[in-house]
Amino acid sequence: MVGPAGPELPGLGRLRSPLVVALDFPNLEEAGRVGRAVAAFSGMLKVGLELFLGEGLRAVAELGQLAPIFLDLKLHDVPRTVARAVQVAAGTGAAALTVHGLGGEEMVKAAVEAAEGRTAILAVTLLTSLGEESLPGLGIGVGVREEVLKLTEVAARAGAAGVVASPLEAPDVKETFPGLLVVCPGLRGWGHGPAGHRRTMGWVQAYARGADLLVVGRPVTEAADPAAAAMGILAELLAVPGSSTGRDEG
């Protein structure tokens, strides 16, 4: 396959590509069909809440035989509970796991320590469904950029491998915290809208703005030929300056 290499993931090494295909299906039959088609072109396969609630950790174990698993559960609870959940997830071989940065430094640190280097912990900053006007009602007295950077600092102090943020904030995050991975979700393209994501853009623009991992769902999973769609995305990313050999971290 010709395409850009992905970033280095702690404990796993360099991923085969920056593309993370979101397998947002209710069952393993559908997820496995697409997963098998795109695994060769994906740095990771994402197991989110829909598939996890439908199939549980079985989804991680089975799909993990195809490609590293990005387990997107956005854990947010007291530190001890999160730590115990991370231990279970790490035991199944999940390569990366999301927690909410709003849980605080102690919670994120508990997740990192419980992972013991087996699973990369990624802290969600602000959901991409939220806009500037959403923040006052949540008791947040600063703008989106400031809040994202504040939560990224929490993640960095806690030892997380990276953060989940929108591509609009990716350049600021990379400039301020160059050692952290930036994961951008809900990327759009080829006639597919943002599907509830308000702070988003296309995968080419996101990659050019510094995103290390690009989470793409429907443009791949709803394509007549998911493998061809994944290859098409990688071909477009190759046009981004500096993409041919992947991104150096730090």
Secondary structure as the mmCIF struct_conf table of DSSP 4:
data_model
#
loop_
_struct_conf.conf_type_id
_struct_conf.id
_struct_conf.beg_label_comp_id
_struct_conf.beg_label_asym_id
_struct_conf.beg_label_seq_id
_struct_conf.end_label_comp_id
_struct_conf.end_label_asym_id
_struct_conf.end_label_seq_id
BEND BEND1 GLY A 3 GLY A 3
STRN STRN1 GLU A 8 LEU A 9
TURN_TY1_P TURN_TY1_P1 PRO A 10 LEU A 12
STRN STRN2 GLY A 13 ARG A 14
BEND BEND2 ARG A 16 ARG A 16
BEND BEND3 PRO A 18 PRO A 18
STRN STRN3 LEU A 19 ALA A 22
BEND BEND4 PRO A 26 ASN A 27
HELX_RH_AL_P HELX_RH_AL_P1 LEU A 28 VAL A 38
HELX_RH_3T_P HELX_RH_3T_P1 ALA A 39 PHE A 41
BEND BEND5 GLY A 43 GLY A 43
STRN STRN4 MET A 44 VAL A 47
HELX_RH_AL_P HELX_RH_AL_P2 LEU A 49 GLU A 55
TURN_TY1_P TURN_TY1_P2 GLY A 56 GLY A 56
HELX_RH_AL_P HELX_RH_AL_P3 LEU A 57 LEU A 63
TURN_TY1_P TURN_TY1_P3 GLY A 64 LEU A 66
BEND BEND6 ALA A 67 ALA A 67
STRN STRN5 ILE A 69 LEU A 75
BEND BEND7 ASP A 77 ASP A 77
HELX_RH_AL_P HELX_RH_AL_P4 PRO A 79 GLY A 91
TURN_TY1_P TURN_TY1_P4 THR A 92 GLY A 93
BEND BEND8 ALA A 95 ALA A 95
STRN STRN6 ALA A 96 HIS A 100
HELX_RH_3T_P HELX_RH_3T_P2 GLY A 101 GLY A 103
HELX_RH_AL_P HELX_RH_AL_P5 GLU A 105 ALA A 115
TURN_TY1_P TURN_TY1_P5 GLU A 116 GLY A 117
BEND BEND9 ARG A 118 THR A 119
STRN STRN7 ALA A 120 VAL A 124
BEND BEND10 LEU A 126 LEU A 126
TURN_TY1_P TURN_TY1_P6 THR A 128 SER A 129
HELX_RH_3T_P HELX_RH_3T_P3 GLU A 132 SER A 134
TURN_TY1_P TURN_TY1_P7 LEU A 135 LEU A 135
HELX_RH_3T_P HELX_RH_3T_P4 PRO A 136 LEU A 138
TURN_TY1_P TURN_TY1_P8 GLY A 139 GLY A 139
BEND BEND11 VAL A 142 VAL A 142
HELX_RH_AL_P HELX_RH_AL_P6 VAL A 144 ALA A 158
TURN_TY1_P TURN_TY1_P9 GLY A 159 GLY A 159
BEND BEND12 ALA A 161 ALA A 161
STRN STRN8 GLY A 162 VAL A 164
TURN_TY1_P TURN_TY1_P10 PRO A 167 GLU A 169
HELX_RH_AL_P HELX_RH_AL_P7 ALA A 170 THR A 176
TURN_TY1_P TURN_TY1_P11 PRO A 178 GLY A 179
BEND BEND13 LEU A 180 LEU A 180
STRN STRN9 LEU A 181 CYS A 184
BEND BEND14 GLY A 186 GLY A 186
STRN STRN10 ARG A 188 GLY A 189
TURN_TY1_P TURN_TY1_P12 TRP A 190 GLY A 191
STRN STRN11 HIS A 192 HIS A 192
TURN_TY1_P TURN_TY1_P13 ALA A 195 GLY A 196
BEND BEND15 ARG A 198 ARG A 199
STRN STRN12 GLY A 202 GLY A 202
HELX_RH_AL_P HELX_RH_AL_P8 TRP A 203 ALA A 208
TURN_TY1_P TURN_TY1_P14 ARG A 209 GLY A 210
BEND BEND16 ASP A 212 ASP A 212
STRN STRN13 LEU A 213 VAL A 216
HELX_RH_AL_P HELX_RH_AL_P9 ARG A 218 THR A 221
TURN_TY1_P TURN_TY1_P15 GLU A 222 GLU A 222
BEND BEND17 ALA A 223 ASP A 225
HELX_RH_AL_P HELX_RH_AL_P10 PRO A 226 LEU A 237
TURN_TY1_P TURN_TY1_P16 LEU A 238 ALA A 239
BEND BEND18 VAL A 240 VAL A 240
TURN_TY1_P TURN_TY1_P17 PRO A 241 GLY A 242
TURN_TY1_P TURN_TY1_P18 SER A 244 THR A 245
HELX_LH_PP_P HELX_LH_PP_P1 ARG A 247 GLU A 249
#
